[in-house]
Amino acid sequence: MQNFNDATDLTAGDVTVELSVRKGILETEVPCEPLPVSPNIPFSTSRGLRFGVITFLLLLSAYFGSIFFQGPLLPLAFLAPKLFRWCIDWTMASWLLFSEFLIVKVAGVRVRHFGDDFLPHSPDGASLLLLNHRTQLDWLFAWGLGAPVQRMKIILKESLAKFPGVGWAMQCASFIFIRRQIATDQSRIDTLISYLLNSGAGCELLIFPEGTNLCSTSLARSNQFARKANLPYVAYTLHPRCTGFVYLVTLLGRHRLSAIYDVTVAYPDHIPFPEIDVFAGKVPQEVHYHVRRISASELPWDCPDGASGDLDERLAGWLRAQWMAKEAFLKEYYARPVEERRFKHEVQGQSQAFQRDTITDQLHPTLLGLANAIFWFISLIVFTYYLYISWIVFSFAVLVQITFVYLSIFSGGINFWASKQLGGPLLTGPVRSLSERSG
């Protein structure tokens, strides 16, 4: 591990982090609160109501979509497993396109993409997206980046799988739910990543290496860890938990992993925290995502001449270096006036729901985005109506929900059950100890 009590430069991309020290202790005081402190913007009843409507529509559409679109597809999991995977991914793509439409058009949140584009990889390849976790809404706004992010499978805590509707849909989509103990999680991770690769759908994973969102409590814990581990104090990010990242990289390997996307989220005008404030209309006007594509070949696979340490240590050190660069990157970003907060090199993005007018910089719905939104609105009305008047539809909905609950409890989840039907080679990573926490 690098000694951060020495004056050190960490370089990640075009960002250099300079760590000044004095008598073995960093010159900066321990931050008590996350930075920056968001301005106390006034309440907006109309924006709050709009966000409330969006939340209701997202939850209702996820609930009905899991029952009436994904439920009937379950037999395909053992009759035609690859077709099942394709159909489920299609339903998720449609729902996420609807989500993007609501976030941008109804909530009025402009999602801007800076830095590098997302590049395709081979069907048997894999990529990792690393995102700092500023608020619990980061993943929701990230869907505004378009199809590349909407294809990704999120690694998230197991409790979210139990939510009716949303949890079932995420299980069907093969999101990976973990308990944050890598020794107990690794079997599920191995199985589900192997399933995604064997299905030919590719393996694109979104992870939050910090493990939780940034708040005063998590920041205090992070800086307490920094003191013990001789790391710099942070205020704009949390120190990453490296075990999960290291495990994923070693599991996928240098020949299968094509790229790492180091993504930084920033809120130029208002940080939606606490998240419940969005229902009072305290919604950001814009959310900025800076993407830095790092070829997997740039990871420290091989030990430099004269250096020591195993691959796990080198990968953990690499991730910490990226995060210290991210800390400095955000500090510089938020030091600017609100109207000047932008990253360099804005890109068009790959949204299928909206098209940007290069002259006015306005977003206009595409025909696909508009048709998809109309489809979902009509579907919600039709499902509600037939649930009320038809005992057959009602009975079908009850049966599907019972099936989802059964698979969730007795088969380890819908995703784990589906993976058993496909078969194929199983990737296995190095065995981890019970004391290691995943990130």
Buried (B, 14 or more C-beta within 10 A) or exposed (E): EBEBBEEBEBEBBEBEBEBEBEEEEBEEEBBEEBBBEBEEBEEBEEBBEBBBEBBEBBBBBBBBBBBBBBBEBBEBBEEBBEEBBBBBBEBBBBBBBBBBBBBBBBBBBBBBBBBBEBEEBEEEBBBBBBBBBBBBBBBBBBBBBBBBBBBBBBBBEBEBBBBBBBBBBBBBBBBBBBBBBBBEBBBBBBBBBBBBBBBEBBBBBBBBBBBBBBBEEBBBBBBEEBEEEBBBBBBBBBBBBBBBBBBBBBBBEEEBBBBBBBBBBBBBBBBBBEEEBBBBBBBBBBBBBBBBBBEBEEBBBEEEEEEEEEBBBBBBBBBBBBBBBBBBBBBEBBEEEEEEBBBEEBBEBBBBBBBBEEEEEEBEBBEEBBEBBEEBEEBBEEBEEBBEEEEEBEEBBEEBBEBBEEBBEEEBBBBBBBBBBBEEEEBEBEEBEEEBBBB
